[in-house]
Amino acid sequence: TYNYSLVHNTDPLIQVRALELAQAKLDEILALKYDANTPTGGIPACGTPTGTACNNTPDANMNDVDDFHGTSDTPYTGYTRNVTVTTANNLKLITVSVVAPKGFTITLAAFKANF
């Protein structure tokens, strides 16, 4: 009906913006090093016999994946972006969720390998 269309005509725009915000943050994080102790180029990987021990602790310098764990921001009014990073078996699962107006939530996730 006309009323439904009128109320929901901005839904696709809200969903696309939420998806773009999630993808942008995920891309930003994936471009960083696996760990603060990972050398440029990733070899030798931290936690290996020839590498240094991994430091899976977030810090304020935002130079590796762990540093984004627990971060949250509001890139636009009504949009909240949250990041979690979990580590298991030399993989880090990065999850970015965007809560948008009208109750929409978009979640994207990717693994970052230790190499």
Steps between C-alpha positions, in 0.01 A plus 500: 500500500597861465541554874739203534706627206513845647621374839761259359629685193834580668566144621731407207706815553538427871601140431756596235656764725523249787663245270749757370591603855556139607707419190714812535592419861565133420728599209687746724565230761592225251767727349690501831748250642377185675677597823715779642795256498450396136780645289424691180431241234385248761806276495592349736150490647470571869449193715713279273834344596693768309267790588434697816209421731164642394357786703122464470431804714319811374680830542426858398729528197262321258782342298383138505177300495469453879498873563147528359347249743217662692504823301181682414428816306214700352601593144157653425208601718296190577772252395715322757792280396644234737807282453602177674815297442540146632808281466516121460746267326710779347189657346332821603129534436414863437130582529358841411137577580315814400173588667307736275182701532171310495663206682707366211818316596769398252780267612808413297782270612834383364800302619854637510765228491838507669752488216 
